[in-house]
């Protein structure tokens, strides 16, 4: 690796870490690459990083430079997750709690890649594009009151054609055959949604504290699949509005999407053909947010995001018939290009 490449990767690590710390409301981190961690890593391939939460002092083995974007992001989010958990719970928190903080605060859903020994190496398969503020914090700013104050009743009034979908502490009541099961990283609030913190806190407390599952009428979502155009539009939009943005998982490619000529002039790519080939590869590998199904919550934002803040692993939402058809067609038409995990994810959503 050349010196320029090294310093570029070092900067990428620092930038990503600083951004995560900012999102989490933590102090500015310091980063170092001490030799002893290289020796630790040589003995145990899983050991890449350590952090001193009190001083936000992050240390990495130089092998971290060689990780791809998904592993690097997973690793960093896990370490920042330790700092958040240290603040919220204290020094005795667990590894799972660090990962839970990474999801709640940073929007990073952690997976473990079994190609590394032991538990495997952290990997951020997908990242929610709009976790620019902590949803958990949203719910914490508010005061919990009675559900009735916000027009909710303990049992939902049912209509013809309704069916019940069971979450951990929530029973979602929705229209049979029109429901979809989503993970927290897929949920995006509708643009400009004004969250009432008290309503969020009330719903979250009700979900967390009920002896039995509580019934909620499911909201409604519009599904879309991230392609290069949606990435480009979101980056252009984000320039004047700091709402999170979609990414191809590669800074150079993101820059090229927005300004192809400028990117080649700046030397990010030698030719347009080279950039196009890189994009094609990123689409095929479903890198970054590419290929991800996103649910924009059009109705029921408080219910959906309070459920996420309360720790629900899935949220059931109603979607339009043509959205369901598109997803079924994708599952059928692209079966051969899906990994088994992706096909399972899509089947899971449609179950
Ligand atoms: Zn850890």
Boltz pocket constraint, residues with backbone or C-beta under 6 A from the ligand:
constraints:
  - pocket:
      binder: B
      contacts: [[A, 78], [A, 82], [A, 95], [A, 98]]
      max_distance: 6.0
